[in-house]
């Protein structure tokens, strides 16, 4: 069964969603992040993806108290990212309850530091964030592009021990236009040992089923839930029927 990983993105302590990573296209959702997390847990979800969007812009962890609240009030396995740039940042994230952290920009801009995190914490606790915009890796909350090609970028980190990667096709993120199934199939074909966590574009349970049929191990989805395209009941039924 494909692993279902709902997303909670945080700005000013609130749950939000952006469109294509654009901070000016922001929708704020009313419920507190910990209440949303509890709903996910109650329907059978075991994993949660949290992104500190304030941190991504500020280049340091910001919303760690929200992480702490969610971790202390649920038993969800949380992977946390956004703004983790220093040893203190990653220490705070783990101390506040993250089971894993995701590094994207730092993996591009400070390779040696990211490699030191893999060595210190182990590859099971470090997820590579490899987000794609126009075919190349994007960083800094998707506001900057690089000249790094996706497959070669990920392949180099696999040599260093990375086994899990979150890849978002930014052109699809928040658009509810369906995920980039062919992109993930290409990654899977070229990097068969990789645990791919697909992200971006999921608009329905059918989109999740397409990824599952393609053999993709895990999927992150957010806006589809908050916009009512995927209901909590549907998630629960999907989990039950695929056990």
Steps between C-alpha positions, in 0.01 A plus 500: 500500500622849420581695815262795549671810637273802556675837508473790738677817385546772761514880478457709816404186690205434266432228247527641147541389141689681227448473126819399315703608802391863459472671839270764347252224410430383853184346644470484880290219650319559826573195714808486718777275361483259794123457454548423130773251590269327748236456227758333277607269780140404580439383143797263506783715363836438670725749319494880477705741289545843664661796326607817677444751219608789724819307561554442129499876443696588813773237460450368852236300683205718611187296576659238726239556773230389255704189427530438874122532548418257219765249610389507864128470424514225237701185437561589135841446346589853394748603236579869531661743258535866414787722607722233650840653432709452813590229748284684754203496263509126454560442872194710584288313245588162649463626859153633414381163373596455136576138414665603174605826340502602137788701357464665163674834464782401733567188294564731204676790669690332783570147389766431764266597783217287362738206466605550863133475605464170313809369677394628843131406504488215248333488161174369653452840667603723209280539191628675191274771362540509122243740362485565128421817308544499123709185521750619761520503878337802671596628845424765764129443522500446121593863444838413346595260223827313457669332205490157664322221310268286712625146436869579533438711811311221676742232379796677659325510837402135474873424487523680837229282651176684425215256440189723511423804289203736482461633148250773420431611146446865585301563184238263643508602865175647623346479153289187562586394145630152577849381598796459265469124476740473207767695689481261793500196271816633335662548840398151603636350180836674529531478879325174592633487858355841584196546725315771306252722680293671231369849569299760311184499293298231678133589455312179584525147630524393134829691471632308799385174339691589180819550699439174685448315170831645378671352805587832665561429871350813659304816425467838669176692449354808661288745306266227375404428862455862601295577188276197554620307195610215727299443817618358830247220447653414162846482656368272773325272250809487277720397793254233617447355152872476430613338824 
